[in-house]
Amino acid sequence: MLPSAVTRNGMTDKTYLVRFKPAGISVQLVVAASAQMYDEHLVFLNSRGEVAGLFLLETVESWSELTD
């Protein structure tokens, strides 16, 4: 089972898979409640509103939420 946590505000942390360019070379798992783009960055925030991951958008091929 994938790790998750529910906080008092009802937000749930999920597991995201981030793939980097060039595709297939590198991946990173991030546990976060949301993924957002800020300027030139991909930012993952956990259910407490803390930064769980921060990536330069030009280095990211794709990202997706993993499910059970």
C-alpha positions as CSV (number, residue, x, y, z in Angstrom):
1,M,0.0,0.0,0.0
2,L,1.2,3.5,-0.8
3,P,1.9,5.9,2.1
4,S,-0.8,8.5,2.8
5,A,-1.8,10.7,5.7
6,V,-5.0,12.7,6.4
7,T,-4.7,15.8,8.4
8,R,-7.4,17.8,10.4
9,N,-8.0,20.0,7.4
10,G,-9.0,16.9,5.4
11,M,-6.1,17.1,2.9
12,T,-4.5,13.7,2.0
13,D,-0.9,13.1,1.1
14,K,-0.6,11.0,-2.1
15,T,2.5,9.5,-3.8
16,Y,3.6,11.1,-7.1
17,L,6.0,9.8,-9.6
18,V,8.2,12.5,-11.2
19,R,10.1,11.6,-14.4
20,F,13.0,13.7,-15.5
21,K,14.4,14.5,-19.0
22,P,15.7,12.6,-20.8
23,A,12.8,10.3,-20.3
24,G,13.6,7.0,-18.6
25,I,16.9,8.1,-17.1
26,S,15.7,9.2,-13.7
27,V,12.5,9.1,-11.5
28,Q,11.7,10.5,-8.1
29,L,8.8,9.5,-5.7
30,V,7.3,12.4,-3.8
31,V,4.6,12.1,-1.0
32,A,2.5,15.2,-1.2
33,A,-1.1,16.5,-1.1
34,S,-0.8,18.6,-4.3
35,A,1.4,19.5,-7.2
36,Q,1.5,23.1,-8.4
37,M,3.5,25.2,-10.9
38,Y,5.0,28.4,-9.7
39,D,6.9,30.4,-12.4
40,E,9.5,27.9,-13.6
41,H,9.2,25.4,-10.8
42,L,7.1,22.3,-10.0
43,V,6.2,22.4,-6.3
44,F,4.7,19.6,-4.3
45,L,3.1,20.6,-1.0
46,N,2.2,18.1,1.7
47,S,-1.0,18.0,3.7
48,R,0.4,20.4,6.3
49,G,1.3,23.0,3.6
50,E,5.0,22.3,3.7
51,V,7.2,21.9,0.6
52,A,7.6,18.1,-0.1
53,G,9.4,18.6,-3.4
54,L,10.7,21.4,-5.6
55,F,11.9,20.8,-9.2
56,L,13.0,23.1,-12.1
57,L,10.1,22.6,-14.6
58,E,12.5,22.4,-17.6
59,T,14.1,19.3,-16.1
60,V,10.7,17.4,-15.6
61,E,9.4,15.2,-18.4
62,S,6.1,14.3,-16.6
63,W,4.5,13.6,-13.2
64,S,1.6,11.5,-12.2
65,E,-0.2,10.4,-9.1
66,L,0.3,6.7,-8.2
67,T,-2.7,4.7,-7.0
68,D,-3.1,1.5,-5.1
